[in-house]
Every structure is written in C-alpha cells, then in structure tokens.
Amino acid sequence: MSSIKQMLENNRKWSERIRKESPGYLETLSNAQTPEILWVGCSDSRVGPDQLIGLPMGSVFVHRNVANIFATNDLNCLAVLEYAVDELKVPNIVVCGHYGCGGVHAALEHSGVQPVDLWLDQLRFVYNRHAEELNQLPPTERANRLAELNVESQVHNICRNTIVREAWKRGQEVNVIGVIYDIHDGLLKQLGVEFRSREAWEAHYGESFSV
C-alpha cells in the first residue's frame, strides 16, 4: 500500500511541476494525440519506452505484452495496430525486443498449458524455424539471438497484416522498424529490418518466409 501512496504523491508533484514549467501543456495534450511512433514492446518493467527514447508525452502510442509478440490472431494486437495506422496515422511502428527477456528464456526452457506458456508457443515457432542456427550457440547467446529473431518475426507479422498493406497501398507513410534493447548498457540497436513499403518488405523476405 505504501508504494501506491508514493505513486500518487509522485504523480501530484509531477503534475504541479509540469503545469509550472509548461503552462498549457497538459491542456493541449487533452485535446488530441498525434504520436509519431507505435511502440510494440515487452511488458518487462525495465523496458519502458518513455524512458528509453526520451520523447515527451503524446509522442508514443504503446502496446506491450510478454516477449513483444504481435500475434496476428490476437484482437488486442490488431485493434491497437488498426487504431494507430487508420485513425492516428502514426508514421513509425517500432518493434522492440530486449536481451535478458524472461519470455524468451521461458520459451526455451519449458512449455505447458498455462496462459503464458500458450502465448509463448508463438515464440517457440520462431525457435523451431531457426533451430539449426540457435542450437549451435551457448545458452546466453542462444537466448539473445532468439530475442533478435523474434523481433524480426514480429516486424514480418506487422508488415504482412492487411492494415499495414492497405495503408501502403493508399500511399500512407508507415515505416516498420525492428530494434533490440540491451538492458546492460541501456542502448537500442537496429537489426537491419526496416520497411517503408510492401515492395521493400517482399524484396527482403521473399515468398519463402513464414512464421
């Protein structure tokens, strides 16, 4: 309960500071949001986008879940993507994974019928597709590499979604980018998967790529 009280006190102090330093800022935000980024990230408490990229409130539309998965059959994921692209016209979609991801380790170590295990089956599909490469690596490197491959797979899932493809078709700016966060040094790294059009995406993956 003390942590809740501290949270509310911190919020009060923050509100007072913001209103003093930037009069009218909160009122402007209350009228509309015009984010530049849809952030698809992990629920891990160490990987909050507002802190990582230092952008002000209103700049980032956020969707987070265990292991930063964009599940093409999940209504929550689809609703967030549709609202971000079709309503907010967000020009950049960032998929951010991270090293030391608990979801990645859980996917590697066990499976079961609990909700989190069923959710992580989607990550195990990624592992199975790249098993030959991953099985040659020691445990830590294997987990880190799977985290990277997972980001690439989620970028692919977003690009192949009808919402994004239709936006590209009508000439709307949608840039889908995959990055990985290193919790040890606090730095983001691009993974070489960045697509601004259906043509660029298809040229990169080819018809053989499926997850």
C-alpha positions, 0 to 999 in steps of 0.5 A, spaced: 500 500 500 505 504 501 508 504 494 501 506 491 501 512 496 508 514 493 505 513 486 500 518 487 504 523 491 509 522 485 504 523 480 501 530 484 508 533 484 509 531 477 503 534 475 504 541 479 511 541 476 509 540 469 503 545 469 509 550 472 514 549 467 509 548 461 503 552 462 498 549 457 501 543 456 497 538 459 491 542 456 493 541 449 495 534 450 487 533 452 485 535 446 488 530 441 494 525 440 498 525 434 504 520 436 509 519 431 511 512 433 507 505 435 511 502 440 510 494 440 514 492 446 515 487 452 511 488 458 518 487 462 518 493 467 525 495 465 523 496 458 519 502 458 519 506 452 518 513 455 524 512 458 528 509 453 527 514 447 526 520 451 520 523 447 515 527 451 508 525 452 503 524 446 509 522 442 508 514 443 502 510 442 504 503 446 502 496 446 506 491 450 505 484 452 510 478 454 516 477 449 513 483 444 509 478 440 504 481 435 500 475 434 496 476 428 490 472 431 490 476 437 484 482 437 488 486 442 494 486 437 490 488 431 485 493 434 491 497 437 495 496 430 488 498 426 487 504 431 494 507 430 495 506 422 487 508 420 485 513 425 492 516 428 496 515 422 502 514 426 508 514 421 513 509 425 511 502 428 517 500 432 518 493 434 522 492 440 525 486 443 530 486 449 536 481 451 535 478 458 527 477 456 524 472 461 519 470 455 524 468 451 528 464 456 521 461 458 520 459 451 526 455 451 526 452 457 519 449 458 512 449 455 505 447 458 498 449 458 498 455 462 496 462 459 503 464 458 506 458 456 500 458 450 502 465 448 509 463 448 508 457 443 508 463 438 515 464 440 517 457 440 515 457 432 520 462 431 525 457 435 523 451 431 524 455 424 531 457 426 533 451 430 539 449 426 542 456 427 540 457 435 542 450 437 549 451 435 550 457 440 551 457 448 545 458 452 546 466 453 547 467 446 542 462 444 537 466 448 539 473 445 539 471 438 532 468 439 530 475 442 533 478 435 529 473 431 523 474 434 523 481 433 524 480 426 518 475 426 514 480 429 516 486 424 514 480 418 507 479 422 506 487 422 508 488 415 504 482 412 497 484 416 492 487 411 492 494 415 499 495 414 498 493 406 492 497 405 495 503 408 501 502 403 497 501 398 493 508 399 500 511 399 500 512 407 507 513 410 508 507 415 515 505 416 516 498 420 522 498 424 525 492 428 530 494 434 533 490 440 534 493 447 540 491 451 538 492 458 546 492 460 548 498 457 541 501 456 542 502 448 537 500 442 540 497 436 537 496 429 537 489 426 537 491 419 529 490 418 526 496 416 520 497 411 517 503 408 513 499 403 510 492 401 515 492 395 521 493 400 518 488 405 517 482 399 524 484 396 527 482 403 523 476 405 521 473 399 515 468 398 519 463 402 518 466 409 513 464 414 512 464 421 
